[in-house]
Amino acid sequence: MASALRETPIGQLARFLSRNRVLQYPEETADFQLPEPWQQILRDDRTISLSQSSTFDRNGASATVETSAAASDEEKDIETACRGPYEDPSVARLRLHATKSREETAPFSQERLEVDQIHDLEKTKSIPIVPRRTKDGAILVDWYYTDDPENPQNWSNLRRGGITLVICLYTFVIYMSSAIYTPAEQGVMEEFGVNETKAALGLSLFVLGYGTGPLIFSPLSELPSIGRNPIYIITMFLYVIVSIPTALVHNYPGLMVLRFLQGFFGSPCLASGGASVGDLYSLLNMPYALIAWVSAAYCGPAFGPLLSGFSVPVKGWRWSMWEILWAVAPMFLVMFLFLPETSQATILLRRAQRLRKRTGNPRFMSQSEIDQRNLSATSVVIDALIKPLEITLKDPAILFVQVYTAIIYGIYYSFFEVFPLVYPVYYGMSPGQVGLIFLCTLVGCLIGVAFYGGYLALYMNPRIAARGFPQNETRLVPALAAAFGPTIGLFIFAWTAAPRFPWIAPTIGISIYAATVFVVMQCIFVYIPLSYTRYAASLFAANDFFRSALACGSILFAKPLFGNLGVARGTSLLGGLSTIGIVGIWLLYFFGARLRALSKFAVSENPE
């Protein structure tokens, strides 16, 4: 219980207030003993000359390591790691790869798969992990044992499932907070005397805010010295605070600024939610957890209008803003009490700091301290902002992914503006009943989950486990068929949304659209880190920005579009635009490998 509480925000606060006297880590207890392989390293360390030792300061800042050592140097490292009767050379070689930097050991690499397989076999055994020593004498801090309780992937299924649930609920309430505003637009128009376009800015600016935030929060959360939890907790606290004046504001500009800030402070669920889920699971199991996280993000906007659709006509538009506060404030408390730090780089960095303090030996260093010893603020900005833009403009595959997902996302949010033009007008539905129509997005999402989950369980994962990774473009196979779905769904909606057809007809079109878009997005979100491992986090942040920027604009031009062209022709125009995805996905499938071979940013993996 103490170990589960220790990494949570409330646990860290208790440690800070007690000056680390409560909820102590093993390294801080009086009876702590390093495992025997580590003690052997320390005994050998005493033989190192004083001149060599003087190159290290207390923080290990001057230590260096060549991660691209030749094969002979790697064999020496393996020989060092194999001292004692703990591991054979083949296991040690994989352990060596497992401790290398994030850039070298990409989360989807074949070596990572082998490490995950060994970890799954050994985590039920308490086998000491021999620490690796770099060529200049630094001792790389790793897990002590294969079943080390501080390794997030060793936590119980119940604990990992609970953490995943917290992250999914966090993502859900943030996304829900965007579209919950839609039924309030009429009240905003009446109170502030603005037109439809200005009233729609309350949704548009929220979307823009949570597209902008990841450009800042994503690289910050990847810094081991910061970690994921401080970003989550600080921004969520600010989100709760900002939500109070949003419900009370009495001028239109203030409402718009506050809605943007809500989206901005809510964006870390976009920036790091998937990464947090990925911290908890091995490579083969991670896609299932990601399905749950993406489903939460996908269904959140659909539930917003349902929650406020019945209350706003009775209580007024401010009631929807209060509903946001009632959702996010309890969520903040849940996160503060139960969400632990999951970044392995951050956990090992803190362990290295504790070992240096405990032993007085400055040679204990985490891999992140070596990787980032020369990292400057300028380089963080370049990697986070400039590099994704450069890749987008120079790499045709990424340019297509950004444009296609932006169009899909823009069309998705355009639906929030077309529903009130169809169901109340043609079928006499109330705002609350229109909110119920949004539930078809949930139905479509469940269909997409069943299809994609079945593909993973019955084909992809058994194939990877038996024969290793195929060519990256194989991940796009489900999207080849699903890419036709958005176009079909949009045209069904366009030409059946009329009084002569029953309400279920256009609703079926929405469900087809939602199910197939879910499958396409899942495939694309796996393809990016497979092919662009080094820049995956920044590219996801850039993708969030591109999607949200177009969605922000589409919300504003949707009503003029449908007003001028009508529902049928306006939606048909969107359906025509969606055909870009059909052509693009098929071209990416057949020519993606060639494009990656020409790209200086992509990582090409040869199929077996």
C-alpha positions, 0 to 999 in steps of 0.5 A, a space after each residue: 500500500 505504501 509503495 502504491 501511494 508513494 509515487 502519487 501526488 499526495 504521496 510526494 506531497 507527504 514526503 515533501 512536508 515530512 522531509 522524506 521521513 514518511 513513505 520512504 523508498 527502499 534506498 532511504 531505509 536504514 536496513 537497505 542493502 544493494 543486491 549482490 551484483 551491485 555490491 560487486 560493481 562497487 567493490 570493483 569500483 574501488 580499484 579505479 584510479 583517483 585521476 579517473 574518479 575526479 572526472 565526475 562531480 556529485 551530480 555526474 554531470 561530466 560523465 560521458 558514454 558513447 552509445 554507438 560503441 563498436 561491437 567489440 566494446 559492446 561485448 566488453 560491456 556484456 562481459 562486465 554485465 555478466 559477472 556472477 551467476 545471474 544471467 547468460 550472455 544472450 540475456 545480458 545482451 538484451 538487458 544491454 539494449 534495454 538500458 540504452 537511450 530512448 532514441 536507440 531503443 525505440 518503443 516499437 523496435 525488434 529488440 524492444 519486442 525481445 526484451 518485452 518477451 523476456 520480461 514477461 517470462 522473468 517478471 514472476 521470478 526475482 532474478 538480479 539484474 546486473 548493472 551496466 558500467 559505461 566505458 568511463 566508469 559510470 554505473 547505469 542505474 537500472 531495476 534491481 530485479 526482474 520483478 522490481 516493484 518500482 517498474 510500472 510494468 511489474 505492477 499488478 493487473 488490477 493496479 495497472 487497470 485502475 491507472 488506465 481507467 483514471 487516464 481514460 476518465 481524465 481524457 473523457 471529461 476533457 473531451 466532453 467539456 468541448 462539445 458540452 458547450 454546443 447546446 449553450 450557443 443559443 443562450 450565449 447569442 441571446 445574453 451577449 447579443 452575438 451572431 451564430 459564428 461568434 457564439 460557435 467560437 466558444 467551442 472553436 477556441 476550446 478545440 484550438 486550445 487543446 491543439 496548442 497545448 501539446 506543443 508545450 506540454 508534450 516535450 516537457 512531460 518527456 523530460 525525466 527531471 519533470 515527468 508526467 505527473 507534475 504536468 498532469 496535476 498542475 494543469 488540471 488544477 488550473 483547469 478547475 480554477 479557470 472553470 469557475 469564472 467560465 461559469 460566472 463571466 458576464 462579458 463575451 470576450 472574457 468567456 472566449 478567453 476562458 474557453 481557450 484556457 480551458 482547452 489549453 490546460 486540458 490538453 496534457 491528456 492529449 499530449 501524454 495520455 497515450 504515453 502514460 498508458 504505454 508506460 504500463 504495458 509491454 509492446 504486445 499488450 499496449 495496443 489494447 490499452 491504447 484502444 481504451 484511451 482512444 475510445 475515451 477521447 473519441 466518445 467524449 465529444 459525443 457525450 457532451 451534448 447529451 449531458 447538457 441537452 436536457 439541462 440547458 433549456 431548463 437551467 440556462 446556458 451557464 448550467 453546461 459550464 457548471 457541469 464541466 466544473 462538477 466533472 473535472 473537480 472530482 477528476 482532479 481529486 482522483 488524479 491527485 490521490 491515485 495517479 502515480 508517476 509512470 515514466 520509467 526514465 523519471 523513476 530511474 532518475 530519482 533512484 540514481 539520485 537516491 543512490 548517490 546520496 545513500 552511497 556517496 558515490 557519484 558514479 551512479 547515473 541514470 541513462 537519461 542523465 547521460 542522454 540529456 547532459 548537454 540538452 539546452 532549452 533551445 534544443 528542446 524548443 527546436 525538437 518540439 516545434 521546428 522539427 515536426 514542422 520540418 518533417 511535415 513539409 519535407 516528408 510526403 508520408 507525414 504530410 498526408 497523415 497530417 492533412 488526412 487526420 485534420 480533414 477527418 477531425 474537422 468533419 467530425 466536429 462539423 457534425 456538432 453543427 449539422 445535427 441541430 439543422 437536421 433532427 429538430 427541423 426535420 424530425 421535431 426533436 428537442 435539444 435533449 433528444 438531439 443529444 441522444 443522437 450523439 450516442 450513435 458515435 459510441 455505437 460506431 466506436 464499439 463496432 470499430 473497437 471490435 473490428 480492430 481488437 479482433 484484428 490485433 488478437 487474431 492476426 497481428 499479435 500472433 504474427 508478431 510473436 511468431 515471426 517478428 515485425 512485418 513491414 511497417 505498412 502492414 499496420 495499415 491493412 485494416 485502414 485500406 477497407 475502413 477508408 471507404 467508410 467515412 465517404 459512405 457514411 457521409 453520403 448516406 447522411 447527406 441524402 437521407 437527412 430529409 423528412 421523407 426518410 426516417 430519423 434512423 437512416 441518417 443516424 446509420 450514416 453517422 454510425 458507419 462514419 464513426 466506426 470506420 474513422 476509429 479504425 483508420 485513426 488507430 492504424 495511422 497512430 500506430 504507423 507514425 511511431 513505427 516509422 518515425 520513432 525518434 520524433 514520434 512524440 513531437 509528431 503526435 503533438 504536431 498532429 494534434 495541432 493540425 487536427 485541432 486547427 482545422 477543427 477550429 476553423 470547420 466549426 466556424 464555417 460549418 453553419 455558413 456552409 450548410 446555410 448556403 448549400 443546404 444539408 445534403 450538398 454541404 455534407 456531400 462536399 465533406 464526403 467528397 473531401 474524405 475521398 482524399 483519405 481513400 487515395 492517400 491510404 492506398 498510396 501510402 500502403 503501396 509506396 510508404 516503404 519507398 518514401 521512408 527509404 528516401 526520408 532522412 527522418 524515417 526508420 526503415 525496418 526490413 520484414 523477415 
